[in-house]
Amino acid sequence: MLTTINTRRSVRRWTDAPVPESDLRDILEAGMNAPSAGNEQAWQFVVLDDRQTMEAYAALNPNVTFLGKAPAAILVCADTGRERYPGYGLQDCCAATENILLAIHAKGLGGVWGAVFPQAIPGIRDLLGLPASLTPIAVVPFGAPRGARPDAHSRYDAARVHKNRYQA
Ligand SMILES: Cc1cc2nc3c(=O)[nH]c(=O)nc-3n(C[C@H](O)[C@H](O)[C@H](O)COP(=O)(O)O)c2cc1C
């Protein structure tokens, strides 16, 4: 488990190999097993694997242009209709996104957390038919990595750890 966490790195280039359905299911299950505020699970997941749709998505959100070439992607959306604690859907979705990234890595695949730019949201809503109750939070393109995996040296930094009281 710790090895999986500590060796995960962002992957932004993939082969054309499709993601097996069973892997996709396991990855989504990991997302759905994330902690959430009061167990509200205020999330919805839109799986993208249609090339035309993915290229259109990439054109809307230029920080993830590589998504147009990914075998698959998962858009993690906060569902305000499911929030028991208003505003916490964002944090639920971030927890789910990290679980998704870890599951992708555990499967021997590679992915990256793509931010959803606020200005891209109206276009994403139109493209994917998202109702007003859903806000896209993160998009994770993934697949089998192409080329060498990024180096995963340890980032442990004792200077970032503070005991009982913050010390600059
Ligand atoms: C909230 C968040 C937003 C991110 N947005 C993007 C993005 O839009 N495009 C991108 O290529 N990477 C994005 N990343 C990935 C980061 O660039 C990456 O995690 C960071 O450089 C550390 O590298 P690592 O993931 O390989 O450890 C994002 C990561 C987070 C947590």
The ligand as an ORCA input file, in Angstrom:
! r2SCAN-3c Opt
* xyz 0 1
  C      -5.588     20.057     -7.820
  C      -4.617     19.602     -8.885
  C      -4.727     20.104    -10.165
  C      -3.874     19.680    -11.184
  N      -4.068     20.124    -12.442
  C      -3.282     19.688    -13.451
  C      -3.550     20.076    -14.789
  O      -4.504     20.796    -15.056
  N      -2.732     19.628    -15.761
  C      -1.676     18.791    -15.492
  O      -0.968     18.409    -16.425
  N      -1.419     18.372    -14.218
  C      -2.199     18.805    -13.207
  N      -1.990     18.359    -11.910
  C      -0.900     17.391    -11.641
  C       0.295     18.075    -10.981
  O       0.984     18.848    -11.927
  C       1.202     16.990    -10.363
  O       0.483     16.227     -9.438
  C       2.407     17.611     -9.667
  O       3.251     18.243    -10.606
  C       3.208     16.581     -8.897
  O       3.649     15.547     -9.752
  P       3.236     14.021     -9.511
  O       1.735     13.909     -9.668
  O       3.975     13.280    -10.591
  O       3.653     13.633     -8.124
  C      -2.831     18.755    -10.887
  C      -2.730     18.238     -9.597
  C      -3.622     18.639     -8.613
  C      -3.542     18.016     -7.231
*
